[in-house]
């Protein structure tokens, strides 16, 4: 018996399936391995395994060019052009005598409620009542981009760091220095 016949013979009949269901099928070995690969890829995707956030945007040439365009510019230019109302913070790094200007872009967590239909019931002859209940949905915070510019003691931007899955649209919208 060659390998193909032996493999198909082993795959005939009931196979254990997901959730305790038995699958009865005649699989050829090639389609079984494709199905196994698809299942494996689905499990990896469902488990949340992915690249770290900085790897997603770290190779974005446009975002990198915009961030690099600020090198050598005064931090006061950055603060007049970029948003400092929400998601902005500054702090001092005493060890390197630098000031960090950090910007966060994303969507804050929020909640909303909506009515969910529970069905209907007859409350009197010819009178049907529709039943609803309110359900609250909590949407988690969505981090799109973190970028930090570091200015030296003279206030000149000397370096930067950024990470996130959607840095490009934010960096493009706030842009390069106007006095370039």
Buried (B, 14 or more C-beta within 10 A) or exposed (E): EEEEEEBBEEBEEEEEEEEEEEEEEEBEBEEBEEEEEEEEEEEEEEEEEEEEBBEBBBEBEEBBEBBEBBEEBBBEBBBEBBEBEEBEEBEEEEEEEBBBBBBBBBEEEEEEEEEEEEEEEEEEEEEEEEEEEEEEEEEEEEBBBBBBBBBBEEEEBBBBEBBBBBBBEBBEEBEBBEEE
